[in-house]
Each structure stands twice: as structure tokens, then as C-alpha cells.
Amino acid sequence: MKWFRSEEGQTLVLTALCASCLLGFMALAVDMGLVFRAQRNLQIAADAAATAATLDYFYNTSTGPAARITAAKTVGTTAANNNLAATGSTATVVMHSGDLGEITTSWHNSSGYFEAVLSEDAPTAFMGYFGWNFMTVRARAVAGAPGGDSKSCIYVLNPTGDLGPGKSGSGDSTVFLQGSFQLNAPNCGISIDGTAADTLYYNGAGGSTQAAWIGVVGGAGGQSGKYTPQPVKAAPVSDPYQSYNVPTAATCADATQGGLGTVTTATGDIGTTGKITCDSAATITNATFHGTVVLTAPVVTFGGTISSPTVTDKNDTSDGATIVFDNGYFTENAGTVFNLNAQVGGPLPSVVLAAPTTNTSTMQLQFGNSSGTFNGIVYMPAATFFFQDSGGDHSGGLTFNIDLIVGQLDDKTTTLNINGFSPPPGAPNPLALIALVE
């Protein structure tokens, strides 16, 4: 009986029992760590796959819809496998297209969205002793363009406005629309960073605005019932071109900054190297622009035919132009015909007209004076773009296949149709907004 009452050796027994429990928890922690690491690697690969597929879909505009979707899925699968190869994973990759209604969350079954679903049997280190040799881990990601294909094509960036040309009655609006205007952007949206209560201001009962959507940081004032659809409150948007450097003239005599571009002209004050003096106005008539050209005159008046060669595809880097207004503004004489096309490359890809953030001038287009087409992005983040009528002529025969990025926007009694810019086949759109949404 004394043997049963003896307490000798009990510490060793308890230690053995506790050690078994601790080793079990350690084994579980090690296996869970391996599983979580495998899942993290899968998630990185899924994010890369969904983003790559969406980017390829928006950049590959030269093929038909079915081929475009197939190519995007292939690019997404390749991106996932490249990421998995770095970690030694052999996960299964499945790509889904929103165009085909394949995405598991119905609200993202729309054009331009792609879903990546990855799964893998992750091996365990210790749980195999208990019959669990592996655990199945999964990851998924969805990427696309928020708002579908309805991206912003008009960005108005100044948080506070001023009483610019053509304005009356509202000194703090960043978008001022006057008279019997029409501002139409039916296929894209308008983003307005102005913070005032009347940052979007309608002065006159005869105007109207139509867009895919209108986002305003501040509010809308003036005439009511002129919005289609009604503006909605929105967070400020960032300058989509802020990572690019706008070329400027090193000196007044060096408007091309070491030969960034060339200009030919039949008449006018511009030379064959694109140099314009800073101390006098310039008239450019019947000119053809190539490459990137910096103009330094305080006022540039266009006349005759102003053109740049048409860009045919993403490899056509010798045609098109970017015209930079270093510190002045432009206007045009009656009868001016524009045929300006943005270049594919250069320091400001896809930009047709530009100004640095130091240029707060007012660019003026007099409808009725001019006709023709602008193709490209207008990037003048601190300047005011002022469209006005000419004796009641609201249209002027101008076609704007542009995205407009300006500080302020004024429209006085004109019909302004912004169609949005579509890059040449195969060329990327710098303003395409791609985001992981799930």
C-alpha cells in the first residue's frame, strides 16, 4: 500500500504529459504557419493574375472581343504561374471573365473585370501522423475598372476657383457654364475637385450637361435641373499625370530643350527648330508639328491649317505631336483648321496639348473660328480652358476625341462634346484606372 501512496517521480510524469501537449501545439503551430504561408503566396499570385489580365484587356484593343478575352486570360494565367514558380508552388489557376458572366460575385460581372481563382494542396509537417497529409488552400482576386468603361474624361483639379474670363456672378467655381451651353460627355465621367458650394455653377437657363456621371467634392449652384445625371459627392481625385515631367524651355531661345521636337511652318514666327522668343506674341500659320515642341511666347495665335501626322498603331513613334505652352496661352484666327494627333511616346505619352503646373493662363478656343479634330489628352493641370461662342455659333465644327485634365473649365454658349480619347490600336491608355476590387 505504501507503494501506491508514494509521490516519488510524479514531476517526471507530469513533465512528460505536459511536454506531449506542448509538442502537439508546436506541431500545430508549425503546420498552420506553413498553410498560412502557402495561402499568402497564392493570394499574391491571384492579385497579380487578375491585375495582369485586366491590364491586357484594356491595352489589347486591336483584336475582336473573344480573342481579347482569351488573350487576357492567358496573360493572367502566365502572371500567376510566374509568381508561383518563385515559391515552388504548383497551384491550379482558373481565370474568369466578367464579359462572359463567369465571376462568382454577380456585381462584378461586367466588361473589363477578371477573376483569378487559385487552389493548392499544401503539405503538412506533423499533422500527417494523425492522417492529415495536406490541407487545401485557396485564394481569389478580382480586378477591373471601377465604373466599367465609364472612366473620367474630364478632370478639373483646382480646389478653389476664381473669376476667370467669361465668368460672372460666381467667383469660386472651378467649372463655370454660361448661357445656352451644352456640355456632353455621354461615355465618360466628370471629376471636379473644387471645394466650394457652387464649384459647379450654371449661369443661365438655356444650358444642359450630360455625362456618364458627375462627381463633385463641393457642390453645384446656379440653375437647377440642368444635370444629367445629378452630381454626387466624391472624394478629390489625384492628378493622373503627376508622375510625368512636363518639358519646359531652358531659356527663351531654347524652346525645344535640346531638340525635343521639330516644327515646320509655311508662315509665321516659328522657326524650323521650334524656337519662339519670350518677349513677343507669335502667330503660327499652316504648321505641321512633330514630336514634343515647347512654345514660350506669351500668346500663340494659330491660323490656317495646324496639324500633326496621324498615329496608326503603338509602334508608330515617328508621328503625332505634343505641344507644350511653357508660360503663355493660345487662341486662333477665323478659319483655322486643326488636325492634331498625340504621339504614342515622348515625355508625355498620348498628350496632344500640355502646360506645366506653373502655367495658370487661360487657353481660349473661339467656336465658329475653327474646325477640325483634336485627338489625345489635354494636360494643363493649373490652366483654365475657356470655350466660347462666336456670334451665336455653338458648334464650330470641332471634334474633341480628348481627355481633358485642367485646373478650371469655362464654357460660354457653346456645344462642347467630349468623346474621350482612345489610343491607337495596341497602345496603352495612361488614364485607364485598374484596381483590385476583391
C-alpha positions as CSV (number, residue, x, y, z in Angstrom):
1,M,0.0,0.0,0.0
2,K,2.9,2.3,0.7
3,W,3.9,1.9,-3.0
4,F,0.6,3.4,-4.1
5,R,0.9,6.3,-1.7
6,S,4.5,7.2,-2.8
7,E,4.9,10.6,-4.5
8,E,8.4,10.0,-5.9
9,G,8.7,10.5,-9.7
10,Q,5.4,12.4,-10.2
11,T,7.2,15.5,-11.6
12,L,8.7,13.4,-14.3
13,V,5.3,12.0,-15.2
14,L,3.7,15.5,-15.3
15,T,6.6,16.9,-17.3
16,A,6.2,14.1,-19.9
17,L,2.5,14.7,-20.2
18,C,2.9,18.5,-20.5
19,A,5.7,18.1,-23.0
20,S,3.5,15.9,-25.2
21,C,0.8,18.6,-25.1
22,L,3.4,21.4,-25.8
23,L,4.9,19.4,-28.7
24,G,1.4,18.9,-30.1
25,F,0.7,22.6,-30.0
26,M,4.1,23.3,-31.5
27,A,3.4,20.9,-34.3
28,L,0.0,22.5,-34.9
29,A,1.6,26.0,-35.0
30,V,4.3,24.9,-37.5
31,D,1.7,23.3,-39.8
32,M,-0.6,26.3,-39.6
33,G,2.3,28.6,-40.3
34,L,3.1,26.5,-43.4
35,V,-0.5,26.6,-44.5
36,F,-0.8,30.4,-44.0
37,R,2.4,30.9,-45.9
38,A,1.1,28.9,-48.8
39,Q,-2.2,30.8,-48.8
40,R,-0.3,34.1,-48.7
41,N,1.8,33.1,-51.7
42,L,-1.4,32.1,-53.6
43,Q,-3.0,35.4,-52.8
44,I,0.0,37.3,-54.2
45,A,-0.2,35.2,-57.4
46,A,-4.0,35.7,-57.6
47,D,-3.7,39.5,-57.3
48,A,-1.0,39.5,-60.0
49,A,-3.1,37.3,-62.3
50,A,-6.3,39.4,-62.0
51,T,-4.4,42.7,-62.5
52,A,-2.4,41.4,-65.4
53,A,-5.5,40.1,-67.2
54,T,-7.3,43.4,-66.8
55,L,-4.4,45.5,-68.0
56,D,-4.0,43.3,-71.1
57,Y,-7.7,43.6,-71.8
58,F,-7.6,47.4,-71.8
59,Y,-4.3,47.6,-73.7
60,N,-5.2,45.0,-76.3
61,T,-7.7,46.9,-78.4
62,S,-6.7,45.6,-81.8
63,T,-8.4,42.2,-81.6
64,G,-12.0,41.1,-81.5
65,P,-13.9,40.7,-78.2
66,A,-13.5,36.9,-78.0
67,A,-9.8,36.9,-78.8
68,R,-9.3,39.9,-76.5
69,I,-10.8,38.0,-73.5
70,T,-8.8,34.8,-74.3
71,A,-5.6,36.7,-74.6
72,A,-6.3,38.5,-71.2
73,K,-6.9,35.1,-69.5
74,T,-3.7,33.7,-70.9
75,V,-1.7,36.7,-69.6
76,G,-3.3,36.4,-66.2
77,T,-2.5,32.7,-66.0
78,T,1.1,33.4,-67.0
79,A,1.4,36.1,-64.4
80,A,0.1,33.7,-61.7
81,N,2.4,30.9,-62.7
82,N,5.4,33.2,-62.8
83,N,4.7,34.2,-59.2
84,L,4.1,30.6,-58.1
85,A,7.3,29.3,-59.7
86,A,9.3,31.6,-57.4
87,T,7.8,29.9,-54.4
88,G,7.9,26.3,-55.8
89,S,4.1,26.1,-55.8
90,T,2.1,24.1,-58.3
91,A,-1.3,25.5,-57.7
92,T,-4.2,25.3,-60.1
93,V,-5.1,28.6,-61.8
94,V,-8.5,29.3,-63.2
95,M,-9.4,32.7,-64.8
96,H,-12.9,34.1,-65.1
97,S,-14.2,37.0,-67.3
98,G,-16.9,39.4,-66.3
99,D,-17.7,39.9,-70.0
100,L,-18.8,36.2,-70.1
101,G,-20.6,36.3,-66.7
102,E,-18.2,33.9,-65.1
103,I,-17.2,35.8,-61.9
104,T,-18.7,34.4,-58.7
105,T,-19.8,37.7,-57.4
106,S,-22.5,39.0,-59.7
107,W,-21.9,42.7,-59.2
108,H,-18.6,42.4,-60.9
109,N,-19.9,40.5,-63.9
110,S,-19.3,43.4,-66.3
111,S,-17.0,44.4,-69.1
112,G,-13.3,44.5,-68.2
113,Y,-13.4,42.6,-64.9
114,F,-11.4,39.4,-64.4
115,E,-11.3,37.0,-61.5
116,A,-8.4,34.7,-60.7
117,V,-9.1,31.6,-58.5
118,L,-6.1,29.5,-57.3
119,S,-6.1,26.3,-55.2
120,E,-3.4,24.0,-53.9
121,D,-3.0,21.1,-51.6
122,A,-0.4,22.4,-49.1
123,P,1.6,19.6,-47.4
124,T,1.8,19.4,-43.6
125,A,4.9,18.6,-41.5
126,F,3.4,16.9,-38.3
127,M,-0.3,16.5,-38.9
128,G,0.5,13.6,-41.3
129,Y,1.0,11.5,-38.2
130,F,-2.7,12.0,-37.5
131,G,-3.9,11.3,-41.0
132,W,-3.8,14.9,-42.4
133,N,-1.0,14.8,-45.0
134,F,-2.1,18.1,-46.7
135,M,-4.6,20.9,-46.4
136,T,-6.3,22.6,-49.3
137,V,-5.8,26.3,-49.5
138,R,-7.5,28.8,-51.9
139,A,-7.1,32.4,-53.0
140,R,-9.1,34.6,-55.3
141,A,-8.9,38.2,-56.6
142,V,-11.0,40.4,-58.9
143,A,-9.6,43.3,-60.8
144,G,-11.2,45.8,-63.2
145,A,-12.0,49.4,-63.9
146,P,-14.4,50.8,-61.3
147,G,-17.4,52.2,-63.2
148,G,-16.8,49.8,-66.0
149,D,-15.8,51.5,-69.2
150,S,-17.1,54.8,-67.9
151,K,-13.8,56.3,-66.9
152,S,-13.3,60.0,-66.2
153,C,-12.5,62.0,-69.4
154,I,-12.8,65.4,-67.7
155,Y,-10.7,66.2,-64.6
156,V,-11.0,69.7,-63.1
157,L,-8.3,69.8,-60.4
158,N,-8.2,73.2,-58.8
159,P,-9.7,73.0,-55.3
160,T,-10.7,76.7,-55.5
161,G,-11.8,78.7,-58.5
162,D,-11.6,82.4,-59.5
163,L,-13.4,84.8,-61.6
164,G,-11.8,83.9,-65.0
165,P,-12.7,85.1,-68.5
166,G,-16.4,84.6,-69.3
167,K,-17.4,84.3,-65.7
168,S,-19.9,86.4,-63.9
169,G,-21.7,86.0,-60.6
170,S,-19.6,83.2,-59.1
171,G,-16.0,83.9,-58.1
172,D,-15.2,80.5,-56.5
173,S,-16.4,78.0,-59.1
174,T,-13.9,75.7,-60.9
175,V,-16.5,74.8,-63.6
176,F,-18.5,77.8,-64.9
177,L,-21.1,77.1,-67.6
178,Q,-22.8,80.2,-69.0
179,G,-25.7,80.9,-71.4
180,S,-27.2,78.3,-73.7
181,F,-24.3,76.0,-73.4
182,Q,-24.2,72.2,-73.8
183,L,-21.5,70.1,-72.2
184,N,-21.8,66.5,-73.3
185,A,-19.6,63.6,-72.2
186,P,-22.1,60.7,-72.5
187,N,-19.5,57.9,-72.5
188,C,-17.4,59.0,-69.6
189,G,-17.4,60.9,-66.3
190,I,-16.6,64.4,-65.0
191,S,-14.5,64.7,-61.8
192,I,-14.4,68.1,-60.1
193,D,-12.0,68.8,-57.2
194,G,-13.4,72.2,-56.3
195,T,-14.5,72.5,-52.7
196,A,-16.9,75.5,-52.9
197,A,-20.6,75.0,-52.5
198,D,-21.0,76.3,-56.1
199,T,-17.8,74.8,-57.6
200,L,-20.0,73.6,-60.5
201,Y,-22.0,76.7,-61.5
202,Y,-24.7,77.1,-64.2
203,N,-25.3,80.7,-65.1
204,G,-28.3,80.7,-67.5
205,A,-31.5,78.8,-68.1
206,G,-30.7,77.5,-71.6
207,G,-27.8,75.1,-70.8
208,S,-27.6,71.4,-70.1
209,T,-25.0,68.8,-69.1
210,Q,-25.0,65.1,-69.9
211,A,-22.3,62.7,-68.7
212,A,-22.0,59.1,-67.6
213,W,-21.6,60.5,-64.1
214,I,-20.6,63.8,-62.3
215,G,-18.5,63.7,-59.2
216,V,-18.1,66.9,-57.2
217,V,-16.1,67.5,-54.0
218,G,-18.0,70.7,-53.2
219,G,-21.5,71.3,-54.6
220,A,-23.4,72.6,-57.6
221,G,-25.0,76.0,-57.8
222,G,-26.9,78.2,-60.2
223,Q,-29.8,76.9,-62.3
224,S,-31.3,73.6,-61.1
225,G,-32.4,70.7,-63.2
226,K,-29.5,71.1,-65.7
227,Y,-27.6,67.9,-64.7
228,T,-28.0,64.5,-66.3
229,P,-27.4,62.7,-64.0
230,Q,-27.4,64.7,-60.8
231,P,-23.9,65.4,-59.4
232,V,-22.8,63.2,-56.5
233,K,-20.4,63.9,-53.6
234,A,-17.0,62.5,-54.3
235,A,-13.5,62.4,-52.9
236,P,-10.8,64.5,-54.6
237,V,-9.1,62.8,-57.5
238,S,-5.4,63.0,-57.9
239,D,-3.7,64.4,-61.0
240,P,-3.4,61.3,-63.2
241,Y,-0.3,62.6,-64.9
242,Q,1.5,63.9,-61.8
243,S,4.3,61.3,-62.2
244,Y,5.2,62.7,-65.6
245,N,7.5,65.7,-66.1
246,V,6.3,68.4,-68.5
247,P,9.2,69.7,-70.6
248,T,9.9,73.4,-70.3
249,A,12.2,75.7,-72.1
250,A,15.7,76.1,-70.5
251,T,15.9,79.6,-71.8
252,C,13.7,81.8,-74.0
253,A,15.9,81.0,-77.0
254,D,15.8,77.2,-76.4
255,A,12.1,76.3,-76.7
256,T,12.9,72.7,-77.7
257,Q,15.1,71.9,-74.7
258,G,17.9,70.4,-76.7
259,G,15.9,69.2,-79.7
260,L,12.9,67.5,-78.2
261,G,11.0,68.0,-81.4
262,T,10.8,69.8,-84.8
263,V,8.2,72.1,-86.4
264,T,7.7,73.1,-90.0
265,T,5.6,76.1,-90.9
266,A,4.7,77.9,-94.1
267,T,4.4,81.3,-92.5
268,G,4.6,82.8,-89.0
269,D,7.1,83.5,-86.3
270,I,8.1,79.9,-85.6
271,G,11.4,78.5,-87.0
272,T,12.3,75.1,-88.2
273,T,13.7,74.2,-84.7
274,G,10.6,75.3,-82.9
275,K,12.2,78.3,-81.1
276,I,10.0,81.3,-80.2
277,T,11.1,84.4,-78.3
278,C,9.5,85.1,-74.9
279,D,9.0,88.8,-75.3
280,S,6.5,88.9,-78.2
281,A,3.4,87.3,-79.4
282,A,3.6,84.6,-82.0
283,T,1.4,83.7,-85.0
284,I,1.7,80.1,-86.2
285,T,0.1,79.5,-89.6
286,N,-0.1,76.4,-91.7
287,A,2.2,74.5,-89.4
288,T,2.9,70.8,-89.0
289,F,4.1,69.6,-85.6
290,H,6.3,66.6,-84.9
291,G,7.4,65.1,-81.6
292,T,7.5,67.3,-78.5
293,V,7.6,71.1,-79.0
294,V,7.8,73.7,-76.3
295,L,6.4,77.1,-77.2
296,T,7.5,80.1,-75.0
297,A,5.6,83.0,-76.5
298,P,3.2,84.8,-74.1
299,V,0.4,84.5,-76.7
300,V,0.3,82.0,-79.6
301,T,-2.3,82.6,-82.3
302,F,-3.0,79.7,-84.6
303,G,-4.2,80.2,-88.2
304,G,-4.6,78.3,-91.4
305,T,-4.1,74.5,-91.0
306,I,-2.5,73.3,-87.8
307,S,-1.7,69.6,-87.9
308,S,0.4,66.7,-86.8
309,P,0.7,63.3,-88.6
310,T,-1.9,60.6,-87.7
311,V,-0.6,57.8,-85.5
312,T,-1.6,54.4,-86.8
313,D,-0.6,52.0,-84.0
314,K,1.6,51.6,-80.9
315,N,4.8,51.2,-82.9
316,D,4.2,54.4,-84.9
317,T,6.6,56.6,-82.8
318,S,7.6,59.0,-85.6
319,D,4.1,60.6,-86.0
320,G,1.9,62.7,-83.7
321,A,3.0,65.6,-81.5
322,T,2.8,67.1,-78.0
323,I,2.6,70.9,-78.0
324,V,3.7,72.4,-74.7
325,F,2.8,76.0,-73.8
326,D,5.6,77.0,-71.4
327,N,4.1,80.1,-69.8
328,G,1.5,81.6,-72.2
329,Y,-1.8,80.8,-73.8
330,F,-3.2,80.1,-77.2
331,T,-6.1,81.3,-79.3
332,E,-6.9,81.1,-83.0
333,N,-7.9,83.2,-86.0
334,A,-11.0,82.7,-88.0
335,G,-10.9,79.9,-90.5
336,T,-8.3,77.8,-88.5
337,V,-8.4,74.1,-89.2
338,F,-7.0,71.8,-86.6
339,N,-5.9,68.2,-87.1
340,L,-3.8,67.5,-84.1
341,N,-2.9,63.9,-83.0
342,A,-1.0,63.0,-79.9
343,Q,2.2,61.0,-80.2
344,V,2.5,57.5,-78.7
345,G,5.7,58.1,-76.8
346,G,7.7,61.1,-75.7
347,P,7.9,62.5,-72.2
348,L,4.1,62.9,-72.1
349,P,2.7,59.8,-73.9
350,S,-0.8,60.3,-75.5
351,V,-0.8,64.1,-74.7
352,V,-1.6,66.5,-77.5
353,L,-1.6,69.8,-75.7
354,A,0.2,70.4,-72.4
355,A,1.3,73.1,-69.9
356,P,3.3,72.8,-66.7
357,T,1.8,73.4,-63.3
358,T,3.4,76.9,-63.3
359,N,1.2,78.0,-66.2
360,T,-2.1,79.4,-64.9
361,S,-3.1,81.1,-68.1
362,T,-6.5,80.8,-69.8
363,M,-6.5,78.8,-73.1
364,Q,-9.2,80.0,-75.5
365,L,-11.0,78.3,-78.3
366,Q,-13.4,80.5,-80.1
367,F,-16.1,78.3,-81.6
368,G,-17.0,79.4,-85.1
369,N,-13.4,80.5,-85.8
370,S,-12.2,76.9,-86.2
371,S,-13.0,73.4,-87.3
372,G,-11.3,70.0,-87.3
373,T,-10.2,67.4,-84.8
374,F,-8.2,67.1,-81.6
375,N,-7.1,63.5,-80.7
376,G,-5.3,63.0,-77.4
377,I,-5.1,64.1,-73.8
378,V,-5.1,67.8,-73.0
379,Y,-3.0,68.1,-69.8
380,M,-3.0,71.6,-68.4
381,P,-3.4,71.0,-64.6
382,A,-3.2,74.6,-63.5
383,A,-4.6,76.4,-66.5
384,T,-8.2,77.4,-67.4
385,F,-9.7,76.0,-70.6
386,F,-12.2,78.5,-72.0
387,F,-14.6,77.6,-74.8
388,Q,-16.7,80.4,-76.1
389,D,-19.1,81.1,-78.9
390,S,-18.6,83.3,-81.9
391,G,-21.7,85.3,-82.7
392,G,-24.0,82.6,-81.5
393,D,-22.3,79.7,-83.4
394,H,-22.4,77.0,-80.7
395,S,-20.7,74.1,-82.5
396,G,-17.8,75.5,-84.6
397,G,-17.3,72.1,-86.3
398,L,-14.7,70.9,-83.7
399,T,-14.4,67.3,-82.7
400,F,-12.8,66.6,-79.4
401,N,-11.6,63.0,-79.0
402,I,-9.8,64.0,-75.9
403,D,-9.5,63.5,-72.2
404,L,-9.4,66.9,-70.5
405,I,-7.2,67.5,-67.4
406,V,-7.3,71.1,-66.5
407,G,-7.3,73.4,-63.5
408,Q,-10.6,75.1,-64.4
409,L,-13.2,74.8,-67.2
410,D,-15.4,77.6,-68.6
411,D,-18.0,77.2,-71.3
412,K,-19.8,80.2,-72.7
413,T,-22.7,79.4,-75.0
414,T,-21.0,76.5,-76.9
415,T,-21.9,72.9,-77.5
416,L,-18.9,71.0,-76.2
417,N,-18.8,67.3,-77.0
418,I,-16.1,65.4,-75.2
419,N,-15.9,61.9,-76.8
420,G,-12.9,60.7,-74.7
421,F,-9.6,59.6,-76.1
422,S,-8.9,56.1,-77.5
423,P,-5.3,55.3,-78.0
424,P,-4.1,53.8,-81.3
425,P,-4.5,50.0,-81.6
426,G,-2.3,48.2,-79.1
427,A,-1.1,51.4,-77.3
428,P,-1.9,51.7,-73.6
429,N,-4.3,54.3,-72.2
430,P,-2.4,56.2,-69.5
431,L,-5.7,57.1,-67.8
432,A,-7.1,53.6,-67.7
433,L,-7.9,53.0,-64.0
434,I,-7.3,49.5,-62.9
435,A,-7.9,48.4,-59.4
436,L,-8.2,45.2,-57.3
437,V,-11.8,45.3,-56.1
438,E,-11.9,41.9,-54.3
